[in-house]
Amino acid sequence: MRTAPPLTAPLFRSDGQARLLAELFLSGADELNLNELAGRTGLAYGTVHREVGRLLKAGLLSERRLGQARYVRPNPDSPLTAPVRKLLLVSAGPVPLLAGELCDITGVQAAFLYGSFAARLCGELGEAPRDIDVMVVGAPDPVAVYAACRRVGDLVGREVNPTIMTPDELNEDSSFLTQLRRSPVVPVTGEVPLADDHSELP
């Protein structure tokens, strides 16, 4: 069982509820059944069942049944869905974990998520991402960056793939950078040094 990421916001009813919400809102999965939620969060099935019931009653989740299985997902019609995702983004999951790791590495000027995981966090529809792409801006020790990303990957249950570039390299022209400038990004630490402003949280 993987270690649950630490949660820094004391605004949820319990740590277990916050972990469950983080899986539903930040994992990129379209929907999860209760057994999957129990496995991902390390919570007992009964606890997941009770928490999901509370969240369904509050209208924050929607449910689909397939035989005996219950699949839940964030309710797109709830006015709370976007604010809760923003709160979770800065209190649980890869963003605060990466921020904590990368801020301690000399030479890291900024970092941000990009790619499919960032797109799902920003509300774009698509397949659940299998890994997390993070751009590290500056001239840090690559070994330290890779080690930090491995530690975060172990905690969140996904491979974290770092790319390291200097600010000057980010200003160069290439098909990769052109696509990056057009795509959603999620700040981790520092200011996002891109020509287009993608620095707002979803």
Backbone hydrogen bonds in HBPLUS format (Angstrom, degrees):
<---DONOR---> <-ACCEPTOR-->    atom                        ^
c    i                          cat <-CA-CA->   ^        H-A-AA   ^      H-
h    n   atom  resd res      DA  || num        DHA   H-A  angle D-A-AA Bond
n    s   type  num  typ     dist DA aas  dist angle  dist       angle   num
A0008-THR N   A0091-SER O   3.24 MM  83  5.20 160.8  2.28 139.0 144.7     1
A0018-ALA N   A0014-SER O   3.10 MM   4  6.39 158.6  2.15 146.2 151.9     2
A0019-ARG N   A0015-ASP O   2.91 MM   4  6.20 155.5  1.97 149.9 156.4     3
A0020-LEU N   A0016-GLY O   2.96 MM   4  6.17 158.6  2.01 149.1 155.0     4
A0021-LEU N   A0017-GLN O   2.90 MM   4  6.13 162.8  1.93 152.0 156.6     5
A0022-ALA N   A0018-ALA O   2.88 MM   4  6.03 153.4  1.95 145.2 153.0     6
A0023-GLU N   A0019-ARG O   3.08 MM   4  6.34 153.1  2.15 145.8 151.7     7
A0024-LEU N   A0020-LEU O   3.09 MM   4  6.40 158.4  2.14 148.4 154.2     8
A0025-PHE N   A0021-LEU O   2.80 MM   4  5.87 161.9  1.83 157.6 162.1     9
A0026-LEU N   A0022-ALA O   2.82 MM   4  5.27 149.2  1.91 138.1 145.5    10
A0027-SER N   A0023-GLU O   3.34 MM   4  5.05 142.3  2.49 118.1 122.8    11
A0032-LEU N   A0072-VAL O   3.04 MM  40  5.61 160.5  2.08 154.8 158.3    12
A0072-VAL N   A0032-LEU O   2.87 MM  40  5.61 168.2  1.88 150.8 149.4    13
A0037-LEU N   A0033-ASN O   2.99 MM   4  6.32 157.4  2.04 153.4 160.4    14
A0038-ALA N   A0034-LEU O   2.96 MM   4  6.17 154.3  2.02 144.5 151.0    15
A0039-GLY N   A0035-ASN O   3.04 MM   4  6.30 160.2  2.08 148.3 153.1    16
A0040-ARG N   A0036-GLU O   2.90 MM   4  6.07 162.1  1.93 153.9 158.8    17
A0041-THR N   A0037-LEU O   2.98 MM   4  5.97 157.2  2.04 148.0 153.4    18
A0042-GLY N   A0038-ALA O   2.94 MM   4  5.65 133.5  2.16 139.6 149.8    19
A0047-THR N   A0044-ALA O   3.02 MM   3  5.23 120.3  2.39 101.2 115.9    20
A0048-VAL N   A0044-ALA O   3.02 MM   4  6.40 160.5  2.06 156.8 162.2    21
A0049-HIS N   A0045-TYR O   2.83 MM   4  6.07 159.8  1.87 153.8 159.8    22
A0050-ARG N   A0046-GLY O   3.05 MM   4  6.29 157.4  2.10 145.0 149.9    23
A0051-GLU N   A0047-THR O   2.94 MM   4  6.16 167.4  1.95 154.6 158.2    24
A0052-VAL N   A0048-VAL O   2.86 MM   4  5.94 166.7  1.88 155.3 159.2    25
A0053-GLY N   A0049-HIS O   3.07 MM   4  6.19 152.9  2.14 139.7 147.3    26
A0054-ARG N   A0050-ARG O   3.07 MM   4  6.40 155.2  2.13 148.9 154.7    27
A0055-LEU N   A0051-GLU O   2.99 MM   4  6.28 159.8  2.03 151.1 156.7    28
A0056-LEU N   A0052-VAL O   2.82 MM   4  6.00 152.3  1.90 152.0 159.4    29
A0057-LYS N   A0053-GLY O   3.01 MM   4  6.15 160.1  2.05 145.8 151.2    30
A0058-ALA N   A0054-ARG O   3.00 MM   4  6.24 143.2  2.14 140.9 151.0    31
A0060-LEU N   A0055-LEU O   3.03 MM   5  5.46 138.7  2.20 166.5 164.6    32
A0059-GLY N   A0056-LEU O   2.98 MM   3  5.04 150.6  2.07 101.1 110.5    33
A0075-ASN N   A0060-LEU O   2.92 MM  15  5.41 170.4  1.93 132.6 130.6    34
A0062-SER N   A0073-ARG O   2.88 MM  11  5.57 158.3  1.93 159.1 165.8    35
A0073-ARG N   A0062-SER O   3.10 MM  11  5.57 146.4  2.21 151.5 158.0    36
A0064-ARG N   A0071-TYR O   2.72 MM   7  5.04 153.8  1.79 151.5 158.4    37
A0071-TYR N   A0064-ARG O   2.72 MM   7  5.04 172.3  1.73 163.9 164.6    38
A0066-LEU N   A0069-ALA O   2.93 MM   3  5.22 163.9  1.96 147.5 152.9    39
A0069-ALA N   A0066-LEU O   3.07 MM   3  5.22 145.7  2.19 132.2 126.9    40
A0078-SER N   A0075-ASN O   3.16 MM   3  5.54 165.0  2.18 113.7 118.4    41
A0081-THR N   A0078-SER O   3.26 MM   3  5.54 159.8  2.30 108.9 114.4    42
A0084-VAL N   A0080-LEU O   2.93 MM   4  5.97 161.9  1.97 158.1 163.4    43
A0085-ARG N   A0081-THR O   3.02 MM   4  6.21 156.8  2.07 149.9 156.4    44
A0086-LYS N   A0082-ALA O   3.05 MM   4  6.30 157.7  2.10 151.2 157.0    45
A0087-LEU N   A0083-PRO O   2.97 MM   4  6.21 158.6  2.01 147.9 153.6    46
A0088-LEU N   A0084-VAL O   2.89 MM   4  6.10 164.5  1.92 153.6 157.5    47
A0089-LEU N   A0085-ARG O   2.87 MM   4  5.96 148.2  1.98 143.4 152.8    48
A0091-SER N   A0088-LEU O   3.10 MM   3  4.94 152.0  2.18  98.2 106.9    49
A0092-ALA N   A0088-LEU O   2.81 MM   4  5.30 146.1  1.93 154.2 150.7    50
A0098-LEU N   A0094-PRO O   2.81 MM   4  5.73 164.6  1.83 148.0 152.5    51
A0099-ALA N   A0095-VAL O   2.93 MM   4  6.07 158.8  1.97 150.0 156.8    52
A0100-GLY N   A0096-PRO O   2.97 MM   4  6.08 159.5  2.01 143.3 148.0    53
A0101-GLU N   A0097-LEU O   3.10 MM   4  6.37 152.4  2.18 145.1 152.4    54
A0102-LEU N   A0098-LEU O   2.79 MM   4  5.83 176.1  1.79 162.0 163.3    55
A0103-CYS N   A0099-ALA O   3.04 MM   4  5.80 154.5  2.11 143.7 149.4    56
A0104-ASP N   A0101-GLU O   3.38 MM   3  5.87 149.9  2.48 106.3 114.0    57
A0105-ILE N   A0102-LEU O   3.08 MM   3  5.32 165.4  2.11 111.6 116.0    58
A0108-VAL N   A0105-ILE O   3.35 MM   3  6.08 162.1  2.38 139.7 139.1    59
A0139-ALA N   A0107-GLY O   3.03 MM  32  4.97 140.4  2.19 135.0 139.1    60
A0109-GLN N   A0137-VAL O   2.77 MM  28  5.56 157.3  1.82 156.8 162.7    61
A0110-ALA N   A0137-VAL O   3.32 MM  27  5.05 152.3  2.41 133.6 134.0    62
A0137-VAL N   A0110-ALA O   2.79 MM  27  5.05 169.4  1.80 146.7 149.2    63
A0111-ALA N   A0189-THR O   2.85 MM  78  5.24 147.5  1.95 152.9 148.7    64
A0188-VAL N   A0111-ALA O   2.86 MM  77  5.26 155.2  1.92 146.5 139.9    65
A0189-THR N   A0111-ALA O   3.17 MM  78  5.24 160.6  2.21 134.6 136.1    66
A0112-PHE N   A0135-MET O   2.99 MM  23  5.37 148.8  2.09 142.4 152.4    67
A0135-MET N   A0112-PHE O   2.78 MM  23  5.37 167.8  1.80 168.1 165.2    68
A0113-LEU N   A0186-VAL O   2.80 MM  73  4.96 160.9  1.84 148.8 147.7    69
A0186-VAL N   A0113-LEU O   2.99 MM  73  4.96 153.4  2.06 130.6 138.3    70
A0114-TYR N   A0133-ASP O   3.09 MM  19  5.62 157.3  2.14 140.5 144.3    71
A0119-ALA N   A0115-GLY O   3.01 MM   4  6.26 155.3  2.07 149.5 157.5    72
A0120-ARG N   A0116-SER O   2.94 MM   4  6.18 156.7  1.99 149.2 154.0    73
A0121-LEU N   A0117-PHE O   3.04 MM   4  6.30 160.2  2.08 149.4 154.9    74
A0122-CYS N   A0118-ALA O   2.98 MM   4  6.20 141.2  2.13 143.7 154.3    75
A0124-GLU N   A0119-ALA O   2.89 MM   5  5.29 152.8  1.97 157.9 149.3    76
A0123-GLY N   A0120-ARG O   2.99 MM   3  5.10 160.1  2.03 107.6 111.9    77
A0132-ILE N   A0159-GLU O   2.85 MM  27  6.23 158.3  1.90 161.6 167.0    78
A0161-ASN N   A0132-ILE O   2.70 MM  29  5.99 163.7  1.73 166.8 172.7    79
A0134-VAL N   A0161-ASN O   3.01 MM  27  6.08 168.3  2.02 143.7 144.7    80
A0163-THR N   A0134-VAL O   2.89 MM  29  6.30 146.1  2.01 159.1 165.2    81
A0136-VAL N   A0163-THR O   2.75 MM  27  5.95 173.1  1.76 163.8 165.8    82
A0165-MET N   A0136-VAL O   2.99 MM  29  6.40 157.2  2.05 159.5 166.2    83
A0138-GLY N   A0165-MET O   2.92 MM  27  6.13 153.2  1.99 134.6 142.7    84
A0144-ALA N   A0141-ASP O   3.06 MM   3  5.41 120.7  2.43 107.4 121.1    85
A0145-VAL N   A0141-ASP O   3.15 MM   4  6.51 156.4  2.21 153.0 160.2    86
A0146-TYR N   A0142-PRO O   2.86 MM   4  6.08 169.5  1.87 160.7 162.4    87
A0147-ALA N   A0143-VAL O   3.00 MM   4  6.11 158.7  2.04 145.2 151.4    88
A0148-ALA N   A0144-ALA O   3.00 MM   4  6.15 157.3  2.05 144.3 150.4    89
A0149-CYS N   A0145-VAL O   2.97 MM   4  6.21 159.3  2.01 152.0 157.5    90
A0150-ARG N   A0146-TYR O   2.94 MM   4  6.17 148.8  2.04 145.3 153.8    91
A0151-ARG N   A0147-ALA O   3.06 MM   4  6.35 155.3  2.13 147.3 153.3    92
A0152-VAL N   A0148-ALA O   3.09 MM   4  6.41 160.6  2.13 149.5 154.3    93
A0153-GLY N   A0149-CYS O   2.85 MM   4  5.96 157.3  1.90 144.6 151.8    94
A0154-ASP N   A0150-ARG O   2.94 MM   4  6.17 151.0  2.02 147.6 154.3    95
A0155-LEU N   A0151-ARG O   3.25 MM   4  6.54 146.1  2.37 140.2 148.7    96
A0155-LEU N   A0152-VAL O   3.03 MM   3  5.09 121.0  2.39  96.7 111.7    97
A0156-VAL N   A0152-VAL O   2.96 MM   4  6.24 160.1  2.00 160.5 165.1    98
A0157-GLY N   A0153-GLY O   2.92 MM   4  5.67 122.4  2.26 140.2 151.2    99
A0158-ARG N   A0153-GLY O   3.23 MM   5  4.99 135.5  2.43 133.0 140.2   100
A0170-LEU N   A0166-THR O   3.07 MM   4  6.41 148.8  2.17 151.1 160.0   101
A0171-ASN N   A0168-ASP O   3.10 MM   3  5.23 140.5  2.26  99.0 110.4   102
A0172-GLU N   A0169-GLU O   3.18 MM   3  5.32 161.8  2.21 105.6 111.1   103
A0178-THR N   A0174-SER O   2.91 MM   4  6.09 155.0  1.97 151.6 159.3   104
A0179-GLN N   A0175-SER O   3.07 MM   4  6.20 162.0  2.10 144.7 148.8   105
A0180-LEU N   A0176-PHE O   2.90 MM   4  6.13 152.7  1.98 144.6 153.4   106
A0181-ARG N   A0177-LEU O   2.96 MM   4  6.12 156.7  2.02 146.9 151.2   107
A0182-ARG N   A0179-GLN O   3.12 MM   3  5.18 135.5  2.33  97.4 109.8   108
A0183-SER N   A0180-LEU O   3.22 MM   3  5.23 156.4  2.28 102.4 109.5   109
